[in-house]
């Protein structure tokens, strides 16, 4: 499949975002990614012609700066996939609590909100299907004892899915994916892995491919908007 308008994937220097970016590039899509830290090896992206833009979504200024540079790179977009995320535990210190919540709010809610609004003309400039996908979290439906701010801001992003679906219809479809455990981190020990796997009915680490397949399904389904697709291995039935 080929498309002249790029797919934008935020926070795509590693893990799920990286897998999606490389897969879409292999399918013939132009791809633009944002990445947060300059320690990432970006050579694999550049070899596939993927445009990489450094961005700090933790501040309004950083979000605005990213949007400015994005508009210098392209005049249209096929899709926007909001994958940028941060994982901060709650703190007992009031100052840290405030700073952490603000950071998570900016990354999970303010950045998608502003990017969607500012990129609407770029999406409308594409002459084919147009999609926005929010990456939320399956834990939104259950809450968390230790990551309340994280869950709250992901829940806010999930709510924005319905709002933008209503605002941008019928020209732009807006959906969300709510994953649970998809990939372990390299430093996760065996005890943690065993405990985590038991939280789902399927008790498996599926890998990034299940998210890439879900993204492909969303972008190629002409009758889907305003929905949240759980990709969580049956956590809701355990």
SULWONOR-V165400 format. One record per residue. N is the residue number from 1. RES is the residue in one letter. PHI is phi as a letter, one per 40 degrees, with the letter a starting at -180 (NA if undefined). OMEGA is omega as a letter, one per 20 degrees, with the letter a starting at -180 (none if undefined). Layout:
BEGIN
n=N res=RES phi=PHI omega=OMEGA
n=N res=RES phi=PHI omega=OMEGA
END
This chain:
BEGIN
n=1 res=X phi=NA omega=r
n=2 res=X phi=b omega=r
n=3 res=X phi=a omega=a
n=4 res=X phi=c omega=a
n=5 res=X phi=c omega=a
n=6 res=X phi=c omega=r
n=7 res=X phi=c omega=r
n=8 res=X phi=c omega=r
n=9 res=X phi=b omega=a
n=10 res=X phi=c omega=r
n=11 res=X phi=f omega=a
n=12 res=X phi=b omega=a
n=13 res=X phi=c omega=a
n=14 res=X phi=a omega=r
n=15 res=X phi=f omega=a
n=16 res=X phi=c omega=r
n=17 res=X phi=c omega=r
n=18 res=X phi=c omega=a
n=19 res=X phi=d omega=r
n=20 res=X phi=c omega=a
n=21 res=X phi=c omega=a
n=22 res=X phi=c omega=a
n=23 res=X phi=c omega=a
n=24 res=X phi=c omega=r
n=25 res=X phi=c omega=r
n=26 res=X phi=c omega=r
n=27 res=X phi=c omega=r
n=28 res=X phi=h omega=r
n=29 res=X phi=c omega=r
n=30 res=X phi=c omega=a
n=31 res=X phi=b omega=r
n=32 res=X phi=b omega=r
n=33 res=X phi=b omega=r
n=34 res=X phi=b omega=r
n=35 res=X phi=a omega=a
n=36 res=X phi=c omega=a
n=37 res=X phi=b omega=a
n=38 res=X phi=c omega=r
n=39 res=X phi=c omega=a
n=40 res=X phi=c omega=r
n=41 res=X phi=c omega=a
n=42 res=X phi=b omega=a
n=43 res=X phi=c omega=a
n=44 res=X phi=c omega=r
n=45 res=X phi=c omega=a
n=46 res=X phi=c omega=r
n=47 res=X phi=c omega=r
n=48 res=X phi=c omega=r
n=49 res=X phi=g omega=r
n=50 res=X phi=c omega=r
n=51 res=X phi=c omega=a
n=52 res=X phi=b omega=r
n=53 res=X phi=b omega=r
n=54 res=X phi=c omega=a
n=55 res=X phi=a omega=r
n=56 res=X phi=b omega=a
n=57 res=X phi=c omega=a
n=58 res=X phi=c omega=r
n=59 res=X phi=b omega=r
n=60 res=X phi=d omega=a
n=61 res=X phi=c omega=r
n=62 res=X phi=c omega=r
n=63 res=X phi=c omega=a
n=64 res=X phi=c omega=r
n=65 res=X phi=c omega=r
n=66 res=X phi=c omega=a
n=67 res=X phi=c omega=r
n=68 res=X phi=c omega=a
n=69 res=X phi=c omega=r
n=70 res=X phi=c omega=a
n=71 res=X phi=c omega=r
n=72 res=X phi=c omega=a
n=73 res=X phi=c omega=a
n=74 res=X phi=a omega=r
n=75 res=X phi=b omega=r
n=76 res=X phi=a omega=r
n=77 res=X phi=a omega=r
n=78 res=X phi=c omega=a
n=79 res=X phi=a omega=r
n=80 res=X phi=b omega=r
n=81 res=X phi=b omega=a
n=82 res=X phi=c omega=a
n=83 res=X phi=b omega=a
n=84 res=X phi=d omega=a
n=85 res=X phi=a omega=r
n=86 res=X phi=b omega=a
n=87 res=X phi=b omega=a
n=88 res=X phi=b omega=r
n=89 res=X phi=c omega=r
n=90 res=X phi=c omega=a
n=91 res=X phi=b omega=r
n=92 res=X phi=c omega=r
n=93 res=X phi=c omega=a
n=94 res=X phi=c omega=a
n=95 res=X phi=c omega=r
n=96 res=X phi=c omega=r
n=97 res=X phi=c omega=a
n=98 res=X phi=c omega=a
n=99 res=X phi=c omega=a
n=100 res=X phi=c omega=a
n=101 res=X phi=c omega=r
n=102 res=X phi=c omega=r
n=103 res=X phi=c omega=a
n=104 res=X phi=c omega=r
n=105 res=X phi=c omega=a
n=106 res=X phi=c omega=a
n=107 res=X phi=c omega=a
n=108 res=X phi=c omega=a
n=109 res=X phi=b omega=a
n=110 res=X phi=c omega=a
n=111 res=X phi=c omega=r
n=112 res=X phi=d omega=a
n=113 res=X phi=c omega=a
n=114 res=X phi=c omega=a
n=115 res=X phi=c omega=r
n=116 res=X phi=d omega=a
n=117 res=X phi=c omega=a
n=118 res=X phi=c omega=a
n=119 res=X phi=c omega=r
n=120 res=X phi=d omega=r
n=121 res=X phi=c omega=r
n=122 res=X phi=c omega=r
n=123 res=X phi=c omega=r
n=124 res=X phi=c omega=r
n=125 res=X phi=c omega=r
n=126 res=X phi=c omega=a
n=127 res=X phi=c omega=r
n=128 res=X phi=b omega=r
n=129 res=X phi=c omega=a
n=130 res=X phi=b omega=a
n=131 res=X phi=b omega=r
n=132 res=X phi=b omega=r
n=133 res=X phi=b omega=r
n=134 res=X phi=c omega=r
n=135 res=X phi=c omega=a
n=136 res=X phi=b omega=a
n=137 res=X phi=a omega=r
n=138 res=X phi=c omega=a
n=139 res=X phi=c omega=r
n=140 res=X phi=d omega=a
n=141 res=X phi=c omega=a
n=142 res=X phi=b omega=a
n=143 res=X phi=g omega=a
n=144 res=X phi=a omega=r
n=145 res=X phi=c omega=a
n=146 res=X phi=b omega=a
n=147 res=X phi=b omega=a
n=148 res=X phi=c omega=a
n=149 res=X phi=c omega=r
n=150 res=X phi=d omega=a
n=151 res=X phi=c omega=a
n=152 res=X phi=c omega=a
n=153 res=X phi=c omega=r
n=154 res=X phi=c omega=r
n=155 res=X phi=c omega=r
n=156 res=X phi=c omega=r
n=157 res=X phi=c omega=r
n=158 res=X phi=c omega=r
n=159 res=X phi=c omega=r
n=160 res=X phi=c omega=r
n=161 res=X phi=d omega=a
n=162 res=X phi=c omega=a
n=163 res=X phi=c omega=a
n=164 res=X phi=c omega=r
n=165 res=X phi=c omega=r
n=166 res=X phi=c omega=a
n=167 res=X phi=c omega=a
n=168 res=X phi=c omega=r
n=169 res=X phi=c omega=j
n=170 res=X phi=c omega=a
n=171 res=X phi=c omega=a
n=172 res=X phi=b omega=r
n=173 res=X phi=c omega=a
n=174 res=X phi=b omega=a
n=175 res=X phi=b omega=a
n=176 res=X phi=b omega=r
n=177 res=X phi=b omega=r
n=178 res=X phi=b omega=a
n=179 res=X phi=c omega=r
n=180 res=X phi=b omega=r
n=181 res=X phi=c omega=r
n=182 res=X phi=b omega=r
n=183 res=X phi=a omega=r
n=184 res=X phi=c omega=r
n=185 res=X phi=c omega=a
n=186 res=X phi=c omega=a
n=187 res=X phi=c omega=r
n=188 res=X phi=c omega=a
n=189 res=X phi=c omega=a
n=190 res=X phi=c omega=a
n=191 res=X phi=c omega=r
n=192 res=X phi=c omega=a
n=193 res=X phi=c omega=a
n=194 res=X phi=c omega=r
n=195 res=X phi=c omega=a
n=196 res=X phi=c omega=a
n=197 res=X phi=c omega=a
n=198 res=X phi=c omega=a
n=199 res=X phi=c omega=a
n=200 res=X phi=b omega=a
n=201 res=X phi=c omega=a
n=202 res=X phi=c omega=r
n=203 res=X phi=f omega=r
n=204 res=X phi=a omega=r
n=205 res=X phi=c omega=a
n=206 res=X phi=c omega=a
n=207 res=X phi=g omega=a
n=208 res=X phi=c omega=a
n=209 res=X phi=c omega=a
n=210 res=X phi=c omega=r
n=211 res=X phi=c omega=r
n=212 res=X phi=c omega=r
n=213 res=X phi=c omega=r
n=214 res=X phi=c omega=r
n=215 res=X phi=c omega=r
n=216 res=X phi=c omega=r
n=217 res=X phi=c omega=a
n=218 res=X phi=c omega=a
n=219 res=X phi=c omega=a
n=220 res=X phi=b omega=r
n=221 res=X phi=b omega=a
n=222 res=X phi=c omega=a
n=223 res=X phi=b omega=a
n=224 res=X phi=b omega=r
n=225 res=X phi=a omega=r
n=226 res=X phi=g omega=a
n=227 res=X phi=b omega=r
n=228 res=X phi=b omega=a
n=229 res=X phi=c omega=r
n=230 res=X phi=c omega=r
n=231 res=X phi=b omega=a
n=232 res=X phi=b omega=r
n=233 res=X phi=g omega=r
n=234 res=X phi=g omega=r
n=235 res=X phi=c omega=a
n=236 res=X phi=c omega=a
n=237 res=X phi=b omega=r
n=238 res=X phi=c omega=none
END
